[in-house]
């Protein structure tokens, strides 16, 4: 454990280290089989693929960043406004369960609860004669963003290389063999989506097209087109109605282009056919060698900014799955390096300027109905995906998330006005590609209304790291809008006379004292977020020399926010009342937002709160879901002086290949450095 946290302290310092002959590869000596989580992810921010590395029938599972169910829609519930005062009274009177029942009727959306990120299908390559193979090997080279598979059949070594080209916006597969005329296979496509047309064209291309599905009353309106073209050296190419047949080639290069009609969250007038053809036509004249060279250069522009060398031992010679298995008992510092850089690889691969943000699964999903719709859960997960952006020198890759915040600031104005009678803008705990900002999933989870406040702080963080005043001026209205919502929405607690949010909740948790209801007023996390929103807006206005009257208003209101409190068990209270249970091991530790990602709690400035936060970590230190472990480790850094009290192994940290979370497999190692 100690060496892991020494490594973490190096990262926090922001120092770059030399990388000397250290292989940054995930590698395995067996195929993925049918397990999706075992496949290797590649992506260029627009297209993603999971490479299975199976021998007899290779599968390349495909995704396109705008391939979502439904179409432009809103999901506000305007009934909320008329009943807001009644819900507030019930909560202040301690009748949270009654308030929750009412909120389910008048706050939670009666329409869409968010649309779903959809798979683009699978390209299969069938090699019928490759049954008895030896010397199997597959890898993901995260220094080059290339997946490779090799094996031997009857004395011939076969090699496959797969990449998602950053400059060319296509996926390319390159097949070679050590003996001429040895490459023969059938390429065909399948998809779990309904109503997809699959055909080969007169020019020998394999094409698929369709429209995404309807969901929760919202008609599917995303049209998509995929084109597969194969070029060979020698050999023959032929086709059936739905497949391409390659025989006796020396080598083969497969180009995959996919596009949709999506322009932005309110405009789907694009031409998917022209786009897919355009990307393909620009890429196919290039050889694989040229595509590879340009791809690696474009990728390494980001990846090579941070280098880290913690040393290498014999353990690095083992397959990656074995290294993970034995990490607790082995001396394997290079695995920590690999782990950290793999996280940067995933963010680079799933989030590129001009594209969509990394969703719950990054850009990789094989299910029509993925867990939690593979959308954007903005009460922790979406923000968590982007914690490494500024801190690991990938500032430009923050742009898709920042753009989403800008778009929610538009859609969220109507939600603030129609549901809560407030100015400014807001969002609840979930959004999607259509930038929905209404409350979804049920009052127990969905009435949390700090999504706008929290995500707006990413704009401020981007300014802090870049010092770009032009950017700050361009987003100031968004920061101000988030603050303005709270100016209008805060109400006075009748007992303590603090300004609080009501209705409120601490994400997805409920104290026993509330009879199973999560609803409350003035929860600790909300108070911390509002404090940050006010603070960053005040500082932005002062830097830009504007809105002095508004700044005065925020300063006065900030003084009336509830302070963080220490409870009877020495814990940082999650709620205004001291109702925490030391045996509560809930996966969310939302009330420690003030410790991380914020910096309101400090061992030097606020030692008592710091100690209380440490006690909360100890009380909540169960082994839970991957993202939750990641957040706990982030916060555990702040308690590093007491690390012997907090037992978490790296092996436990990496048990996060749960459905819905591959993109955040690494985030526990990326710490903030303010």
Secondary structure, DSSP 8 states (H G I E B T S, - for coil): -HHHHHHHHHHHHT------S---EEEESS--TT-GGGSEEEE-SSEEEEE---SSEEEEEEEETT-BSS-S-----THHHHHHHHHHHHHHTT-HHHHHHHHHHHTB-SS-S---B---EEEEEE-TT--S-EEEEEEEETTTTEEEEEEEETTEEEEEEEEE-TTT-SEEEEEEESSTT-EEEEEEEE-SSSS-EEEE-TTS-EEEEEE---BTTB----EEEEEEEEEEESSEEEE-SSEEEEEEESEEEEEEEEEES--BTTB----HHHHHHHHHHHHHTS-HHHHHHHHHHHHHHHHTT--------GGGGS-HHHHHHHTTTS--HHHHHHHHHHHHHHHHHH--TTS---BTTBT----TT-GGGG-EETTTHHHHHTHHHHHTT-GGGGHHHHHHHHHHHHHHHHHHHHHH--SS----SEE-TT---SB-S-HHHHT---HHHHHHHHHHHHHHHH--HHHHHHHHHHHHHHHHHHHHH-EE-TTT--EE-SSEE-TT---GGGTT--EESS-HHHHHHHHHHHHHHHHHHHHHT--HHHHHHHHHHHHTB----B-TTS-B-SSSSS---TT---S--GGGTTTTTS-S--TTT-HHHHHHHHHHHHHT-----HHHHHHHHHHHHTTGGGGGGS---HHHHT----TT-GGGTTGGG-----
